[in-house]
Amino acid sequence: MTNLREWWSNLSRPAQWAVLIPVALLIYALPVLNPPLITTAPGTDFPTAMFDVARFALVAIGLNVVVGQAGLLDLGYVGFFAVGAYVTALFTSPNSSLHRLPFLWTLPLAMAVTMIFGIILGTPTLRLRGDYLAIVTLGFGEIIRLLADNVTPLRGQSGFERVGTNAAGQPFFENATQWYWFTVTVIIAVLLLVGNLERSRVGRAWVAIREDEDVAEIMGVATYKFKIWAFVIGAAIGGLSGGIYAGTYAFVNNQSFDVVTSMLFLAAVVLGGAGNKAGVMLGAAVVSYLPARFSQIAEWKYLIFGVALIILMIFRPQGLLGARQHLLAKGRMAYRRLLGRGDQVSGESALAPEPTGVQE
């Protein structure tokens, strides 16, 4: 794994894109190819399973910004997912009096609303740390679910039907394969955005806060501000994934946003490797795909993933693909230049003649 990572790091940016583009095309083609090696169990639709993997991956990327990059333990991330789903439901379902917007227009609206919720939740609570922050965020997720159950316009367990349909009552996409392609496209766009943030001053501040918040604050990092940034950006991605989920399944009620779902989201991040975008997507694929691949473990998936996490924390606490962060955006390049200059100086010293005396 280390050799592969070093090989990837040594590639130039164009060479990396030359590798990534064929991989992306293969990922797009998976529902059509349906490879026998990874096909799902009988009775499970393979394109739908692939969409679930993509949906989990998008959620994991958003949660990774909060947990993996900024080091904020969020146990109630499903609350942002629920807010995004309900925004899409309220503005696209015939069961709602607000049924006026096309589905695609509700996605940026869902992101904006969840960002507001992220500010409302984060402003008073992000001065807390560790277990205290985890308890507050867990309570937020439960509050959203209970509000959906008790606020009449949100329809409780009755929920919203025909979510994401157009004016003629037809679904936005015809099948799960098209939803999968759409979600993968969204994932690529989000990865580009998050990757640029990681390489910026914001990303360096997140890593500093994650490693040691007190030291980061002493060194002049505005820790509170950057934690709000992480919370809001993570909330926006969670709302986006919730909106896509609502449009795909065309039905939203409060039963889909419980604590167990939030734990599965967190398990995907921890299992794959918090702080590593490729790692959390791998973790999301494992959490979502295995129950669809092996129907025998579907009923035991919570126990199995729980035991797997315990074993992982003992033998590989960094996850399947642990993060390897650099506080300097150009740290690797600076390090190589420094080594090159050192080698050059050493070579010049070795070739220089030894002084034989004072020259007149």
N, C-alpha and C positions, 0 to 999 in steps of 0.2 A: 504493500500500500504506500509506503514511504517513497519507494522508487517511482511509482506511478505519479505521485504528487510532485516529485522533483522533476520528472519528465515534463509534466504539464506546466510547471512553473517556468521551465527553461524555454518553452515555446514562445515565439513572438505573438503579438495580438492577431495578425492575419492568419498565422498558422493555427491558433486556437479556434478562430472562426471556421477555418477549413475543416477542422475536426467536428465542431459543434453542429454545423449545418446538416451534414448527412445523418448525424444522430437525431437531430430534431425531425428530419423527414421520416426517419424510421419510427419515431414516437408517434407522429401524425398517422402513420399507416397501420399502426397496431390493430385498431378495431376491424380494419378491412382484411388484414393478413390472418388474424386469429391464429398465431403460431401454436401448434399442438403442445409445445413444451409449457406454455403459460396459459393455455385455455382454462376456462373456469369449469367448475363441477357441472354435471348435467342438471338442467333446470334453472341455471343461472345465466342470464344474458351477458355475453362477453363485452359488448360495447358499453352496456350499463355499468359493468364492473370497472371498466377502464375510465369511465366518467367519474365514478366514485373515487378512484385513485387520484385523478386530476383534481377533483374537488378537495380532497384531503390535503394534497400537495399545496394548493393555494392557501388553505387555512394554515398549514404548517409554516409556510413562508412568512405570513403575517405574524403568527405567534413567535416565530424565531426572532423577529425584530425586537420584540419585547423581552423575551426570555433569553435568547441566545446572544443577541448583540448588546443590549443594555443591562442584562442580568436582573431583570425585574420578574419575580415569580408571580405569574398571573394564572390563577386557578379558575377564573370565571370568564375566560375568553369566549365561551359559547354565548355570553350575553351580547357581545358585539355581532356575532354571527346571527343571533335571533333578531336583533334590531334591523340588520340589513334585509333579512327575509321578510319581516313584517312591513318594512317600507315598500318593498316590491309588491307584496300582497295587497296592501292598502290602495296602491295606485294602479293596479292592473286587474284585480279580481272583480267580477260582477257582483260579488257579495258586499263590496264596499261602496259607499257613496262617493268616494274619491276616485273611482274608476275612470281615469281620464288620460293617462299617459301611456305611450308605447313602452314596451318592456325595456329596450335599450336605454331610454331616458331615465328609467328608475335606478339604474346602476350607479351613475355618478351622484344621484340624489341619495341613495343608500349610503354611499361613502361619506357624503357631507354630513348626513344625520349621525352616523356612527362616530365621525370625528368630533361632533359636538358632544356626544355622550362620553367620548374619551376625555375631552377637556373637563366636563362636569365631574366625572369620576376621578380623574387624575389630579386636578388642582388641589383638592383637600387631602388626598390620600398618598400622593407620591413622596411626601416627607417621611412616610413610614418605610420600613425596610423588612426584608426577610419574611418571617412567619406572619407578622402583623399585616403586611401588604397582601400576602397570600389569602388571609382570612377575609380581608375587605373585598378583594376581587371575587372570591368565592361567593360572598354575600351578594355582590352585584349580579352575578349570573343567576342566582336564585330569585332575586327581586324581579328581574326581567321576566322570568318564567311565571312567577306568581302574578305579576301585572297582566300578562297575557291571559291568565286564567280568570282574573277578576274584573278587568276593565271591559265593559260590555262591547265597545266597538271592535275590540280585538278578538271577540268571538270564542275565546276559551278553547275547549276541546272540539267544538264544532268546526272551527277553523275557516279558512278561505279556500274556495275551490276555483279551478280554472285560472290559476295564477299565471301571469305571463302570456296570456292569449292576446291576439290583436282584436281590432274592432269587429271582425267577422267571427270571433270566438275560436279561431284556429291557433294552435301553439306557435310560438316564435320559430322553433325548429321542429322538423318532422320526426326526428329519431335521436337516439342516444349518441350515435356516431357524430352527428352534427354538433350536438352539445359538447361532446368531448373535444372536437376540433376548436370550437369557440373557447373553451376553458383553457386548453393548451396555449392558444394564442394570447389569452389574458395573462397566463403564467409567464410567458416569455417577456411580455411588456413589463410586468411587475418585477421580474428578475433584473431586467436592465435598470429599472429605476432604483431598486434596492441595492444593486451592485454599485451604482454610481454614488449612492449615499454612503455606503461602507467605505469607499475610497476617498471620501471627502472629510472635511473637518468634523462634520456631524458623526460620521462613523468612527473616527478616531476618538471622539469624546465618549461615544457609547462604550467602546472597548475599555477606555480608561475607567469609566464608572463601574463597569462590570468587574474589572480586576480589583480595584480598591477605590471606593467612592470618596473616602476621607482624603486620601492622597491626591485624587483628581481635583477635589475642591481646593485643597491647599495650593495646588499648582495653577489655579486660576480657571479651571473648567467650571462653567455655569451648570452644575450637575442637575439642579432642579429643572432648568429650562430644557436641557437635552433629554431628561427623562420624560417630560411632557411630550416632546417631539416623538420619542419612541412609542409612547402610549397612543398618541393620535394616529401615527402612521400605521401601527399595528391594527388599531381599531378600524381604519379605513379599509385595509385589506380584508379584515374579517367581515365587514359589512358588504364588501363586494362579493366575497364568496357566499355569504348568506343570500344575497339577491340572486346569484346564479343558481343556487340550490333551489330556491323557491320557484324560479322559472322552469327549471327542469322537471321537477316532480309535480308542479301545478297544484300543490296542496300544502298549506301551512297551518299548523296548530301548535299548541304549547307543549305537546308531547315529544317534540323533536329536539328540545333544547334543555335537556336535563344535565345534572352534574356528571353523569357517566360519560356523556358525549364530550364534555369539556376535558375530562381526564384522558379520553382517547386522543384528543388533539394534542394535549401535553405529552402523552406517551410517544406520539409520532416524532415530536421534536427531540425528546430525551433519547429515544431509541436510535434515531439517525445520527445525532450529534449536534447539540445546541451550538449555534454560532456558525454552522456550515450549511449553506443553502442547498448544496447537493445532498448533504447528509440528511437534512430534515425531509427532503422530498423522498429519499430512499426510505426513511422511517414511515412516512405517510403511505408509501406503496405497500410496505410490509403490513401495517395495521389495517389497511383497507382491503388489500388483495388476498391475503391468506385465508380469511373466512370464506371468500368467494371461490377460492381455488380448492379448498378442502372443506367440504360441507360438514364433515364430521366434527370439526372444531368450532363451528359457528356458535354453538350454544355455550362453549367453554372459552370463548375468546378473551373475556375479561380476566379470567383466572390465568390463562396462558400468558397473556401479555404482562400481567402483574408479576408472575414468576420470572418471565424473561427480563423484565426491568430490574428485578432484584439481582439476578445473576449478572446482568450487564454492569450494574453499579459496583459489584464486587470485583469483577475481572477486567472490565473496560469502562470506567466511569465517564470517559469522554464520548461514548457512543460509538456507533459503527464507523462513522467518518467524523472523527473529532475535528474541531476547529483549529486552525493554525493562523492566528491573527498577527498582524503587524501594525503597530501604532503609526508607523510612518508609511504614508501612501506610496512612497518610492523607496521604501527601506531596502528591498532586495537589490534594486539598482545601485543605491548608494553603497551597500555592502560590497557588491562586486567591484565597483570602481575603487573602493578603498583597498580591496585585496589586490586588484590589478596594479594600483600605485605602489603598494607594498612590495609586490613581486618585482616591479620595475626598479625601485630603489635598491632592493637587495641585489638585483642583477648588476646594476651600475656599481655598487660597492664591491662586488666580487671581481668586476673587470678592471676597477681602478687600480693603478700601480701603487704599491706601498711607498711611503715617503722614505727617501734614503738619506736625507740631510737637508740642511738649509741651503737654498739656491741663492747664489749671488746675482 
